């Protein structure tokens, strides 16, 4: 796992929040995902989006209001979601507003709606942009981003995300080689959710042949290890402590613990169109949702948050009952 992009040890950059959590005090999230819309330009196989109200979309007024509320404590705001963020015409304005408020901003997009102007604005204001690539069609759009970044002398990280299964595995080499040629920063491979076709050997060869100072082949390695019979194994942690540090604002304006619970009413913590973020976050309802979610039977295998939750569980155990803690 590449320490720059995927490592969950990034939590150690926020030790003040970790201490707040360990002491049992309210810990406000470090990273928040926001879904400007669940409309999309595509209908991709295996998409987990569109679990909220059809064609839901956040207004610019709503997004600015939420950004004002979270700016004092949130560090990173990711524009992503159940659809294509750029289907909402106000997304770029909201990105610029969030950046002006001091938030680091990320964007996950399929690049369909990118053009010269939008690419220029995005590389100015985003810390990173990850393009979900179906191996054809997005290359010209990605070129626009790289060209804009070079012209603006921006330090925006540009990456490509590619989902793997048996049918798509044959394109991995092509995708990685073109990505490096286009001078993006990385290509990330991860399996379709619950897909058990193992491409670890291919990833290892691509790393060996293509990794350099300026380009990385990365992968959500733990997902490729949780395959076959391993999908049935009990997680190494009994509690999702990571929910204290992250959350999702869905396109219906409601707050959910994470992307897997987005749109599931029994995991809705509150409606930001009716209540403030702080009121929801400190409410009994949120507390109840967290306790319900702590039932690990609710958690899917191959979860994006597994590494962080396992790390936090180990920290919690040491804090509450570690022995000989001063002997490193």
PAKE-107692 format. One line per 10 residues: number of its first residue (from 1); for each residue x, y, z of N, C-alpha, C. Coordinates in steps of 0.001 Angstrom, whole numbers, always signed. Example, Ala and Ser with C-alpha at 12.3 -4.5 7.8 and 13.67 -1.06 7.14 Angstrom:
1) +13190,-5690,+7800,+12300,-4500,+7800,+13200,-3300,+7800; +12850,-2250,+7080,+13670,-1060,+7140,+12900,+30,+7870
***
This chain:
1) +851,-1189,+0,+0,+0,+0,+883,+1235,+0; +635,+2149,-906,+1475,+3327,-1016,+1198,+4281,+137; +2224,+4660,+930,+1990,+5496,+2102,+1494,+6891,+1766; +1759,+7362,+560,+1362,+8720,+205,-140,+8834,-13; -750,+7853,-679,-2138,+7994,-1103,-3147,+7200,-271; -2814,+5970,+89,-3826,+5095,+673,-3619,+4750,+2138; -2454,+4971,+2676,-2149,+4488,+4021,-3078,+5086,+5069; -3664,+4216,+5888,-4544,+4688,+6949,-3763,+5277,+8118; -2442,+5174,+8086,-1630,+5806,+9129,-1715,+7326,+9042; -2384,+7849,+7998,-2611,+9290,+7912,-3353,+9823,+9131
11) -4057,+8929,+9848,-4782,+9350,+11048,-3828,+9945,+12077; -2540,+9563,+12029,-1572,+10069,+13002,-1208,+11531,+12756; -1669,+12088,+11653,-1524,+13521,+11439,-2581,+14309,+12213; -3468,+13592,+12878,-4580,+14240,+13583,-4669,+13698,+15009; -3539,+13724,+15702,-3479,+13137,+17039,-4371,+13871,+18035; -4624,+15156,+17796,-5531,+15872,+18684,-6932,+15280,+18627; -7377,+14898,+17418,-8702,+14272,+17286,-8704,+12876,+17909; -7614,+12154,+17713,-7518,+10812,+18284,-7607,+10886,+19811; -6917,+11850,+20401,-6966,+12013,+21853,-8369,+12382,+22320; -9042,+13255,+21582,-10417,+13624,+21922,-11308,+12398,+21932
21) -11171,+11573,+20908,-11973,+10346,+20803,-11651,+9375,+21937; -10380,+9166,+22218,-9984,+8221,+23253,-10517,+8625,+24630; -10648,+9928,+24837,-11140,+10425,+26129,-12661,+10405,+26224; -13315,+9917,+25160,-14761,+9784,+25186,-15517,+11062,+24906; -14825,+12064,+24378,-15479,+13321,+24037,-15949,+13288,+22584; -16833,+14215,+22238,-17333,+14273,+20863,-16201,+14654,+19915; -15972,+13801,+18935,-14927,+14029,+17937,-15597,+14337,+16606; -15398,+15543,+16104,-15998,+15911,+14827,-15149,+15356,+13675; -15778,+15027,+12548,-15077,+14325,+11463,-13962,+15139,+10827; -12906,+14427,+10457,-11766,+15019,+9766,-12064,+15117,+8274
31) -12657,+14055,+7749,-12905,+13941,+6310,-14390,+13705,+6056; -14943,+14440,+5103,-16373,+14323,+4784,-16548,+14161,+3280; -17384,+13217,+2903,-17780,+13072,+1503,-19094,+13822,+1296; -19200,+14521,+180,-20447,+15194,-161,-20852,+14796,-1576; -22113,+14455,-1740,-22657,+14031,-3031,-23476,+15174,-3624; -22936,+15958,-4542,-23703,+17070,-5109,-24966,+16609,-5834; -24943,+15380,-6344,-26093,+14844,-7075,-25962,+13333,-7162; -27071,+12650,-7417,-26962,+11229,-7763,-27314,+10990,-9229; -27430,+12075,-9991,-27565,+11941,-11445,-26202,+11574,-12036; -26213,+10878,-13156,-24952,+10452,-13742,-25053,+10406,-15266
41) -23901,+10476,-15917,-23837,+10392,-17371,-23754,+8943,-17839; -23589,+8039,-16891,-23413,+6629,-17262,-24307,+5731,-16422; -24304,+4467,-16786,-25029,+3453,-16016,-24101,+2252,-15884; -23041,+2438,-15129,-21956,+1453,-15075,-22350,+182,-14334; -21814,-915,-14807,-22006,-2209,-14174,-21472,-2167,-12753; -22272,-2635,-11813,-21814,-2737,-10437,-21821,-1442,-9664; -22415,-389,-10211,-22429,+901,-9520,-23248,+800,-8237; -22710,+1386,-7164,-23403,+1347,-5870,-24161,+2649,-5610; -24254,+3514,-6616,-24907,+4808,-6427,-26409,+4751,-6544; -27009,+5933,-6540,-28455,+6082,-6731,-29291,+5324,-5709
51) -28814,+5315,-4456,-29591,+4676,-3399,-30486,+5677,-2680; -30340,+6946,-3010,-31225,+7951,-2436,-32307,+8286,-3456; -33076,+9324,-3188,-34174,+9713,-4081,-33643,+9948,-5495; -34345,+9430,-6493,-33904,+9555,-7877,-33765,+11022,-8265; -32648,+11320,-8959,-32355,+12684,-9429,-32232,+13703,-8298; -31825,+13240,-7124,-31601,+14157,-6010,-30406,+15048,-6320; -30458,+16279,-5850,-29381,+17217,-6133,-29342,+18303,-5069; -28122,+18667,-4649,-27948,+19702,-3642,-27845,+21068,-4319; -28481,+22057,-3738,-28395,+23418,-4266,-27081,+24053,-3832; -26681,+25084,-4547,-25468,+25810,-4169,-25635,+26430,-2790
61) -26801,+26958,-2509,-27063,+27552,-1201,-26873,+26521,-94; -27396,+25318,-315,-27258,+24253,+680,-25788,+23898,+872; -25050,+23707,-228,-23648,+23314,-119,-22820,+24387,+575; -23066,+25657,+255,-22331,+26735,+921,-22650,+26768,+2409; -23910,+26568,+2754,-24307,+26573,+4161,-23624,+25444,+4923; -23602,+24263,+4332,-22945,+23125,+4978,-21438,+23375,+5115; -20829,+23905,+4068,-19391,+24204,+4114,-19092,+25195,+5233; -19933,+26204,+5391,-19760,+27160,+6487,-19815,+26465,+7844; -20691,+25479,+7964,-20854,+24776,+9242,-19669,+23869,+9561; -19122,+23203,+8536,-18083,+22204,+8798,-16670,+22777,+8729
71) -16511,+23970,+8167,-15172,+24543,+7976,-14341,+24625,+9258; -14946,+24878,+10445,-14125,+24979,+11647,-13445,+23675,+12072; -13962,+22516,+11627,-13372,+21258,+12084,-12995,+20292,+10963; -13650,+20360,+9828,-13354,+19436,+8733,-12048,+19829,+8049; -11251,+18834,+7686,-9977,+19085,+7012,-10068,+18820,+5505; -10781,+17756,+5138,-10862,+17373,+3733,-12291,+17113,+3307; -12706,+17745,+2202,-14063,+17569,+1673,-13961,+16943,+289; -14601,+15786,+121,-14498,+15030,-1121,-15825,+15109,-1873; -15791,+15679,-3054,-16975,+15744,-3909,-17036,+14447,-4722; -18018,+13633,-4424,-18097,+12297,-5019,-19554,+11887,-5041
81) -19840,+10625,-4780,-21207,+10275,-4497,-21896,+9234,-5320; -23225,+9273,-5212,-24048,+8299,-5892,-24250,+8588,-7359; -23627,+9636,-7864,-23715,+9989,-9273,-22420,+10647,-9715; -22471,+11376,-10817,-21311,+12126,-11305,-21397,+13550,-10754; -20453,+13972,-9913,-20540,+15293,-9269,-20714,+16450,-10240; -20104,+16356,-11421,-20165,+17470,-12359,-21498,+17556,-13106; -22403,+16598,-12861,-23763,+16724,-13389,-24506,+17854,-12684; -24015,+18244,-11520,-24557,+19404,-10820,-23746,+20620,-11267; -24393,+21557,-11926,-23704,+22727,-12476,-23046,+23591,-11400; -23454,+23410,-10135,-22916,+24226,-9048,-21716,+23589,-8353
91) -21325,+22399,-8776,-20260,+21686,-8066,-18946,+22462,-8079; -18541,+22976,-9217,-17254,+23677,-9286,-17278,+24936,-8428; -18398,+25644,-8424,-18518,+26825,-7563,-18404,+26424,-6097; -19023,+25303,-5732,-18951,+24825,-4349,-17532,+24398,-3989; -16825,+23788,-4937,-15425,+23404,-4718,-14581,+24648,-4437; -14754,+25675,-5238,-14003,+26915,-5052,-14339,+27554,-3696; -15605,+27485,-3314,-16022,+28057,-2038,-15391,+27295,-873; -15392,+25972,-963,-14798,+25158,+100,-13311,+25449,+249; -12641,+25581,-879,-11201,+25879,-834,-10955,+27241,-214; -11797,+28203,-544,-11659,+29552,+18,-11881,+29549,+1527
101) -12635,+28564,+2015,-12879,+28429,+3445,-11772,+27647,+4159; -10752,+27259,+3397,-9606,+26602,+4006,-9626,+25090,+3994; -10620,+24495,+3327,-10701,+23038,+3258,-9853,+22502,+2112; -9187,+21377,+2328,-8599,+20644,+1216,-9737,+19933,+490; -9695,+19951,-839,-10811,+19436,-1630,-10343,+18322,-2559; -11116,+17243,-2599,-10887,+16163,-3544,-12095,+15996,-4445; -11871,+15446,-5631,-12966,+15189,-6574,-12797,+13796,-7165; -13886,+13028,-7156,-13933,+11734,-7838,-14940,+11862,-8965; -14496,+11639,-10200,-15323,+11926,-11376,-15081,+10886,-12463; -16038,+10763,-13384,-15804,+9907,-14554,-15259,+10702,-15736
111) -15117,+12024,-15564,-14479,+12934,-16535,-15347,+13233,-17757; -16536,+12672,-17853,-17353,+12868,-19055,-17604,+14344,-19358; -17777,+15149,-18335,-18197,+16542,-18530,-17039,+17532,-18445; -15838,+17029,-18417,-14684,+17923,-18368,-14466,+18625,-19710; -14029,+19872,-19642,-13574,+20595,-20826,-12396,+21465,-20403; -11871,+22254,-21288,-10698,+23073,-20967,-10945,+23984,-19774; -12094,+24632,-19752,-12389,+25585,-18684,-12559,+24902,-17326; -13336,+23801,-17315,-13564,+23123,-16039,-12281,+22468,-15532; -11481,+21935,-16441,-10212,+21328,-16030,-9308,+22366,-15371; -9265,+23550,-15956,-8438,+24630,-15398,-8897,+25007,-13997
121) -10201,+25147,-13807,-10725,+25507,-12489,-10472,+24418,-11460; -10633,+23181,-11869,-10490,+22073,-10929,-9057,+21903,-10442; -8090,+21982,-11331,-6702,+21792,-10890,-6224,+22964,-10041; -6883,+24104,-10151,-6544,+25257,-9312,-6962,+25027,-7868; -8086,+24344,-7679,-8706,+24308,-6355,-8723,+22940,-5681; -8422,+21883,-6406,-8458,+20537,-5822,-7079,+20066,-5401; -7023,+19414,-4249,-5780,+18770,-3822,-5548,+17509,-4634; -6636,+16833,-4990,-6519,+15662,-5861,-7778,+15493,-6687; -7607,+14867,-7838,-8716,+14476,-8706,-8479,+13029,-9108; -9453,+12183,-8843,-9342,+10787,-9278,-10414,+10505,-10316
131) -9973,+10033,-11463,-10884,+9729,-12561,-11174,+8234,-12592; -12443,+7894,-12512,-12860,+6504,-12643,-12844,+6157,-14124; -11960,+5247,-14495,-11691,+4999,-15906,-12212,+3641,-16339; -12931,+3616,-17445,-13404,+2362,-18022,-12500,+1891,-19159; -11264,+2341,-19160,-10157,+1986,-20050,-10279,+2559,-21448; -11453,+3055,-21833,-11571,+3780,-23104,-12461,+4998,-22866; -12285,+6029,-23634,-13183,+7166,-23569,-12736,+8308,-22702; -12018,+8003,-21614,-11650,+9064,-20675,-10277,+9650,-20954; -9507,+9037,-21842,-8112,+9462,-22006,-7989,+10912,-22457; -8792,+11344,-23422,-8703,+12727,-23895,-9053,+13714,-22779
141) -9988,+13336,-21921,-10364,+14198,-20798,-9235,+14278,-19776; -8578,+13146,-19555,-7465,+13131,-18607,-6312,+13980,-19129; -6118,+13957,-20450,-5096,+14826,-21051,-5377,+16295,-20741; -6663,+16675,-20766,-7035,+18055,-20456,-6603,+18429,-19036; -6820,+17499,-18103,-6446,+17771,-16722,-4943,+17944,-16574; -4191,+17034,-17171,-2728,+17104,-17069,-2211,+18376,-17718; -2766,+18703,-18884,-2361,+19929,-19582,-2657,+21159,-18725; -3846,+21185,-18115,-4230,+22322,-17276,-3345,+22414,-16044; -3035,+21271,-15462,-2163,+21274,-14278,-784,+21818,-14619; -249,+21390,-15741,+1080,+21862,-16140,+1073,+23357,-16427
151) +14,+23814,-17092,-80,+25222,-17442,-227,+26098,-16192; -1013,+25622,-15239,-1252,+26382,-14015,-141,+26179,-12971; +751,+25243,-13252,+1801,+24868,-12293,+1180,+24490,-10944; +108,+23728,-11043,-639,+23282,-9875,+17,+22037,-9275; -173,+21840,-7967,+325,+20626,-7322,-807,+19613,-7116; -1906,+19791,-7849,-3030,+18850,-7772,-2580,+17455,-8208; -2869,+16467,-7389,-2575,+15075,-7731,-3676,+14542,-8638; -3285,+13932,-9742,-4246,+13354,-10686,-4030,+11847,-10734; -5080,+11111,-10461,-4982,+9655,-10470,-6108,+9018,-11255; -5929,+7749,-11578,-6931,+6976,-12307,-7341,+5785,-11458
161) -8643,+5595,-11310,-9161,+4436,-10601,-9725,+3432,-11591; -9345,+2171,-11416,-9796,+1126,-12350,-10268,-83,-11559; -11536,-457,-11755,-12106,-1616,-11081,-11777,-2892,-11847; -11478,-3941,-11107,-11059,-5193,-11754,-12062,-6322,-11535; -12178,-7152,-12533,-12830,-8457,-12466,-12203,-9301,-13567; -12716,-10474,-13813,-12098,-11373,-14783,-12082,-10772,-16181; -13174,-10121,-16573,-13275,-9578,-17920,-12360,-8365,-18110; -12237,-7540,-17095,-11495,-6290,-17207,-9995,-6459,-16939; -9622,-7569,-16356,-8215,-7779,-15995,-7289,-7717,-17209; -7787,-8092,-18364,-6946,-8096,-19567,-6552,-6681,-19988
171) -7244,-5672,-19461,-6958,-4285,-19837,-6041,-3577,-18838; -5663,-4245,-17766,-4908,-3578,-16711,-3561,-3046,-17201; -2848,-3841,-17963,-1537,-3421,-18463,-1679,-2194,-19368; -2680,-2240,-20258,-2918,-1123,-21165,-3230,+150,-20383; -4105,+33,-19395,-4504,+1186,-18592,-3298,+1783,-17874; -2506,+939,-17239,-1349,+1422,-16477,-322,+2088,-17393; -70,+1492,-18543,+930,+2049,-19457,+483,+3396,-20031; -796,+3495,-20389,-1290,+4771,-20914,-1293,+5823,-19815; -1682,+5430,-18607,-1689,+6370,-17484,-302,+6957,-17260; +711,+6117,-17302,+2072,+6621,-17113,+2481,+7532,-18267
181) +2098,+7149,-19461,+2436,+7962,-20636,+1778,+9339,-20561; +568,+9394,-20004,-151,+10657,-19888,+380,+11527,-18752; +1266,+10958,-17934,+1901,+11676,-16826,+931,+11999,-15689; -8,+11090,-15437,-760,+11205,-14195,+125,+10675,-13068; -322,+10838,-11828,+523,+10470,-10692,+423,+8996,-10317; -735,+8413,-10557,-891,+7005,-10167,-2076,+6385,-10898; -2074,+5070,-10917,-3261,+4304,-11276,-3561,+3398,-10091; -4827,+3363,-9694,-5238,+2557,-8548,-6163,+1438,-9006; -5805,+207,-8635,-6637,-948,-8947,-7354,-1413,-7682; -8622,-1720,-7843,-9382,-2320,-6749,-10493,-3170,-7363
191) -10927,-4218,-6681,-11945,-5100,-7271,-13347,-4520,-7163; -14207,-4898,-8106,-15625,-4657,-7906,-16006,-5251,-6552; -16949,-4609,-5870,-17308,-5080,-4536,-17797,-6528,-4581; -17182,-7347,-3746,-17471,-8779,-3593,-16992,-9617,-4773; -16313,-8996,-5735,-15734,-9782,-6822,-14474,-10468,-6303; -14306,-11742,-6622,-13212,-12516,-6039,-12149,-12929,-7064; -12117,-12261,-8204,-11088,-12592,-9185,-9788,-11901,-8790; -8785,-12694,-8479,-7533,-12179,-7918,-6573,-11746,-9028; -6167,-10479,-8974,-5219,-9946,-9965,-3929,-9485,-9287; -3671,-9993,-8097,-2508,-9548,-7331,-1208,-9755,-8089
201) -1105,-10873,-8828,+132,-11136,-9578,+333,-10099,-10682; -756,-9704,-11328,-672,-8681,-12379,-240,-7339,-11789; -801,-6997,-10637,-440,-5734,-9989,+1036,-5730,-9618; +1519,-6845,-9093,+2930,-6942,-8708,+3848,-6723,-9916; +3496,-7309,-11062,+4319,-7146,-12262,+4278,-5700,-12763; +3098,-5088,-12690,+2981,-3703,-13139,+3776,-2764,-12235; +3757,-3025,-10943,+4562,-2233,-10016,+6039,-2343,-10374; +6474,-3564,-10617,+7887,-3819,-10907,+8324,-3113,-12194; +7440,-3104,-13172,+7822,-2576,-14486,+7563,-1075,-14659; +6610,-524,-13906,+6184,+843,-14186,+6418,+1841,-13059
211) +6547,+1384,-11822,+6735,+2323,-10714,+7980,+3178,-10925; +7834,+4463,-10625,+8967,+5383,-10725,+8789,+6483,-9688; +9667,+7451,-9695,+9556,+8564,-8761,+8284,+9366,-9018; +7873,+9471,-10263,+6738,+10320,-10631,+5448,+9560,-10928; +5492,+8241,-10908,+4297,+7456,-11220,+4258,+6197,-10370; +3070,+5902,-9807,+2918,+4736,-8957,+1731,+3885,-9395; +1940,+2587,-9354,+843,+1624,-9474,+463,+1255,-8051; -758,+1574,-7650,-1192,+1272,-6294,-2450,+412,-6332; -2770,-183,-5203,-3934,-1065,-5149,-4449,-1131,-3724; -5747,-1377,-3590,-6305,-1644,-2271,-6013,-3110,-1964
221) -4763,-3350,-1551,-4258,-4721,-1402,-5114,-5582,-483; -5610,-4998,+604,-6366,-5795,+1571,-7627,-6377,+956; -8196,-5703,-52,-9395,-6243,-684,-9072,-7501,-1483; -7898,-7521,-2106,-7519,-8710,-2869,-7157,-9879,-1957; -6878,-9573,-698,-6586,-10636,+261,-7868,-11199,+864; -8953,-10424,+810,-10225,-10866,+1379,-11086,-11496,+290; -10612,-12593,-251,-11324,-13216,-1357,-11619,-14681,-1051; -12548,-15252,-1818,-12893,-16651,-1622,-13404,-16904,-219; -12845,-17900,+441,-13275,-18240,+1790,-13003,-17120,+2778; -12015,-16260,+2457,-11688,-15165,+3368,-12835,-14175,+3516
231) -13748,-14126,+2541,-14885,-13224,+2637,-15782,-13587,+3814; -15717,-14833,+4232,-16580,-15307,+5306,-15925,-15145,+6679; -14669,-14763,+6703,-13967,-14662,+7966,-14421,-13450,+8763; -14338,-13569,+10073,-14707,-12487,+10964,-13652,-11383,+10865; -14080,-10136,+10896,-13139,-9024,+10843,-12236,-9042,+12071; -11092,-8388,+11923,-10110,-8365,+12998,-10443,-7324,+14058; -11544,-6644,+13899,-11983,-5640,+14868,-13490,-5775,+15054; -13998,-5538,+16262,-15438,-5688,+16501,-16224,-4389,+16455; -15518,-3265,+16284,-16158,-1960,+16355,-15646,-1065,+15240; -16564,-330,+14546,-16160,+602,+13485,-15868,+1977,+14087
241) -14736,+2096,+14753,-14393,+3366,+15384,-14139,+4479,+14366; -13835,+4112,+13119,-13548,+5116,+12106,-14702,+6052,+11827; -15927,+5638,+12200,-17090,+6485,+11968,-17042,+7776,+12771; -16150,+7851,+13747,-15972,+9086,+14504,-15213,+10135,+13698; -14530,+9705,+12647,-13613,+10593,+11928,-14044,+10891,+10493; -15166,+10344,+10054,-15603,+10508,+8668,-17123,+10458,+8630; -17699,+10973,+7542,-19136,+10862,+7347,-19466,+11207,+5903; -20736,+11020,+5524,-21187,+11256,+4157,-22432,+12125,+4162; -22386,+13198,+3360,-23567,+14020,+3113,-24100,+13617,+1744; -25247,+12953,+1731,-25788,+12403,+485,-26536,+13468,-309
251) -26879,+13108,-1532,-27540,+14044,-2448,-28949,+14409,-2001; -29475,+13681,-1013,-30788,+14041,-460,-30657,+14959,+747; -29422,+15386,+1043,-29197,+16314,+2145,-29114,+15654,+3508; -29143,+14326,+3529,-29103,+13610,+4809,-27687,+13126,+5118; -27448,+12881,+6395,-26129,+12506,+6878,-26097,+11014,+7200; -25077,+10325,+6664,-24910,+8889,+6873,-23487,+8606,+7353; -23265,+7473,+8041,-21924,+7176,+8552,-20873,+6999,+7460; -21222,+6309,+6359,-20224,+6042,+5323,-20919,+5742,+4003; -20108,+5449,+2977,-20672,+5265,+1637,-21554,+4026,+1540; -21281,+3002,+2349,-22086,+1782,+2280,-23477,+1989,+2862
261) -23600,+2905,+3818,-24898,+3132,+4450,-25670,+4271,+3798; -25060,+4936,+2824,-25720,+6036,+2119,-27079,+5585,+1569; -28136,+6319,+1912,-29457,+6018,+1391,-30234,+4983,+2176; -29617,+4368,+3188,-30322,+3381,+4021,-30945,+4120,+5196; -32260,+4181,+5224,-32957,+5060,+6166,-32639,+4738,+7620; -32453,+3468,+7951,-32175,+3122,+9344,-30783,+3559,+9793; -29943,+4012,+8836,-28629,+4534,+9189,-28548,+6050,+8984; -29655,+6677,+8654,-29674,+8127,+8495,-29560,+8773,+9869; -28590,+9655,+10036,-28364,+10295,+11334,-29136,+11603,+11483; -29593,+12150,+10358,-30339,+13394,+10410,-30389,+14053,+9050
271) -31233,+15065,+8932,-31439,+15779,+7678,-30884,+17190,+7818; -29845,+17500,+7042,-29191,+18803,+7128,-30058,+19931,+6564; -31138,+19581,+5929,-32078,+20607,+5477,-33002,+21048,+6608; -32956,+20299,+7707,-33821,+20599,+8841,-33040,+20922,+10118; -31832,+20373,+10232,-31032,+20559,+11442,-29595,+20916,+11076; -28901,+21537,+12000,-27495,+21872,+11765,-26623,+20629,+11886; -25423,+20711,+11283,-24494,+19578,+11353,-24148,+19261,+12799; -23801,+20270,+13579,-23390,+20020,+14968,-24517,+19418,+15791; -25736,+19866,+15531,-26866,+19317,+16293,-27049,+17838,+15968; -26933,+17490,+14702,-27056,+16075,+14315,-25912,+15262,+14912
281) -24689,+15794,+14808,-23504,+15035,+15227,-23482,+14787,+16735; -24101,+15667,+17507,-24118,+15524,+18965,-25437,+14961,+19473; -26262,+14462,+18567,-27606,+14012,+18938,-27630,+12566,+19425; -28697,+12235,+20124,-28932,+10859,+20562,-29178,+9950,+19360; -29776,+10514,+18307,-30048,+9696,+17121,-28747,+9212,+16493; -27780,+10129,+16335,-26483,+9710,+15790,-25850,+8653,+16683; -25933,+8859,+17977,-25383,+7879,+18920,-26031,+6518,+18731; -27354,+6526,+18508,-28065,+5272,+18298,-27681,+4593,+16998; -27508,+5399,+15929,-27077,+4845,+14641,-25695,+4217,+14776; -24792,+4882,+15477,-23449,+4338,+15661,-23489,+3018,+16417
291) -24303,+2954,+17465,-24401,+1724,+18239,-24981,+602,+17385; -25960,+937,+16561,-26543,-62,+15667,-25519,-538,+14650; -24742,+403,+14106,-23757,+52,+13091,-22609,-758,+13687; -22422,-638,+15009,-21345,-1385,+15634,-21614,-2882,+15637; -22845,-3260,+15335,-23154,-4676,+15123,-22496,-5074,+13818; -21412,-5853,+13901,-20604,-6129,+12724,-21335,-6926,+11654; -22505,-7478,+12004,-23280,-8182,+10980,-23796,-7197,+9928; -23788,-5908,+10269,-24223,-4887,+9319,-23121,-4487,+8348; -21896,-4926,+8611,-20757,-4446,+7836,-20408,-5407,+6705; -20184,-4885,+5516,-19857,-5742,+4374,-18397,-6173,+4402
301) -18070,-7314,+3803,-16661,-7653,+3608,-16040,-6729,+2577; -14715,-6725,+2513,-13976,-5894,+1561,-14320,-4416,+1717; -14553,-3987,+2952,-14930,-2602,+3207,-13735,-1684,+3013; -13989,-540,+2393,-12954,+467,+2159,-12299,+908,+3472; -13061,+856,+4566,-12577,+1394,+5829,-11901,+351,+6726; -11798,-883,+6291,-11233,-1930,+7141,-9876,-1571,+7748; -8899,-1108,+6963,-7578,-831,+7556,-7613,+217,+8657; -8363,+1298,+8461,-8441,+2330,+9484,-9160,+1816,+10723; -10258,+1096,+10526,-11004,+584,+11677,-10172,-415,+12480; -9396,-1228,+11798,-8526,-2173,+12500,-7440,-1424,+13277
311) -6862,-408,+12664,-5833,+389,+13327,-6394,+1068,+14574; -7573,+1674,+14457,-8174,+2367,+15592,-8552,+1398,+16707; -8965,+201,+16341,-9277,-810,+17354,-8017,-1163,+18152; -6889,-1294,+17468,-5637,-1607,+18165,-5211,-459,+19080; -5393,+787,+18612,-5073,+1948,+19436,-5961,+1967,+20678; -7248,+1703,+20479,-8219,+1700,+21579,-7860,+652,+22629; -7507,-526,+22176,-7146,-1586,+23115,-5940,-1202,+23959; -4928,-638,+23326,-3737,-225,+24058,-4054,+888,+25052; -4896,+1828,+24642,-5239,+2954,+25503,-6005,+2491,+26737; -6899,+1524,+26537,-7756,+1080,+27624,-7116,+14,+28507
321) -6223,-779,+27921,-5691,-1862,+28740,-4310,-2337,+28380; -3526,-1489,+27713,-2181,-1903,+27314,-1253,-2099,+28496; -354,-3029,+28398,+605,-3327,+29445,+1997,-2891,+29025; +2778,-2421,+29992,+4171,-2015,+29752,+4258,-1023,+28574; +3378,-27,+28595,+3267,+867,+27440,+4489,+1759,+27254; +5317,+1895,+28271,+6493,+2757,+28155,+7736,+2018,+27638; +7549,+742,+27310,+8658,-38,+26767,+8413,-301,+25285; +9046,+506,+24461,+8884,+387,+23021,+9981,-506,+22471
***
